[in-house]
Amino acid sequence: MGRLYSMNLIPTDFRPILYRSRVAAGTGYLVKIHIGFGRFIHADLFDPLNGPVEILDIEVGKTYYDPLE
């Protein structure tokens, strides 16, 4: 959440809507997240085999209709 606050985005909701996954030395996830008031972000996450989940990238200004790419 700290990264969102640093981007001046204060979520009123934080609900994953859709995700895609891929496996490569762990599992990568691309997640569409509703952050409130019709606003969405796409988060690129990596869950390594050993260790905590890492946030690789956050794309802001997304809509419900933007594809996960």
C-alpha positions as a Python dict, from the first residue, in 0.01 Angstrom:
ca = {
    (1, 'M'): (0, 0, 0),
    (2, 'G'): (291, 234, 63),
    (3, 'R'): (371, 248, -308),
    (4, 'L'): (14, 354, -384),
    (5, 'Y'): (29, 632, -124),
    (6, 'S'): (359, 753, -270),
    (7, 'M'): (178, 781, -607),
    (8, 'N'): (-95, 992, -440),
    (9, 'L'): (-347, 709, -481),
    (10, 'I'): (-544, 644, -164),
    (11, 'P'): (-752, 331, -224),
    (12, 'T'): (-1101, 312, -72),
    (13, 'D'): (-1127, -49, -187),
    (14, 'F'): (-860, -305, -266),
    (15, 'R'): (-1026, -595, -443),
    (16, 'P'): (-858, -824, -699),
    (17, 'I'): (-1093, -858, -996),
    (18, 'L'): (-895, -1071, -1243),
    (19, 'Y'): (-552, -1233, -1261),
    (20, 'R'): (-322, -1427, -1491),
    (21, 'S'): (-37, -1644, -1372),
    (22, 'R'): (281, -1787, -1519),
    (23, 'V'): (532, -2032, -1372),
    (24, 'A'): (910, -1974, -1392),
    (25, 'A'): (1128, -2040, -1083),
    (26, 'G'): (823, -1937, -882),
    (27, 'T'): (490, -1795, -988),
    (28, 'G'): (430, -1459, -1150),
    (29, 'Y'): (93, -1291, -1128),
    (30, 'L'): (-57, -1003, -1321),
    (31, 'V'): (-355, -877, -1121),
    (32, 'K'): (-629, -624, -1199),
    (33, 'I'): (-723, -457, -869),
    (34, 'H'): (-1020, -227, -803),
    (35, 'I'): (-907, 58, -577),
    (36, 'G'): (-1240, 240, -551),
    (37, 'F'): (-1453, 491, -740),
    (38, 'G'): (-1422, 301, -1069),
    (39, 'R'): (-1040, 317, -1058),
    (40, 'F'): (-819, 17, -1128),
    (41, 'I'): (-451, -69, -1118),
    (42, 'H'): (-257, -357, -1267),
    (43, 'A'): (2, -512, -1036),
    (44, 'D'): (283, -740, -1153),
    (45, 'L'): (377, -972, -864),
    (46, 'F'): (632, -1251, -829),
    (47, 'D'): (609, -1529, -570),
    (48, 'P'): (950, -1703, -567),
    (49, 'L'): (988, -2061, -453),
    (50, 'N'): (1169, -1941, -139),
    (51, 'G'): (1089, -1597, -4),
    (52, 'P'): (819, -1335, 17),
    (53, 'V'): (604, -1208, -270),
    (54, 'E'): (766, -918, -457),
    (55, 'I'): (587, -627, -627),
    (56, 'L'): (761, -586, -962),
    (57, 'D'): (545, -311, -1113),
    (58, 'I'): (223, -117, -1061),
    (59, 'E'): (41, 43, -1355),
    (60, 'V'): (-207, 315, -1261),
    (61, 'G'): (-488, 478, -1459),
    (62, 'K'): (-636, 149, -1574),
    (63, 'T'): (-1004, 80, -1639),
    (64, 'Y'): (-1215, -231, -1598),
    (65, 'Y'): (-1189, -287, -1975),
    (66, 'D'): (-809, -261, -2007),
    (67, 'P'): (-663, -606, -2083),
    (68, 'L'): (-404, -763, -1855),
    (69, 'E'): (-87, -750, -2066),
}
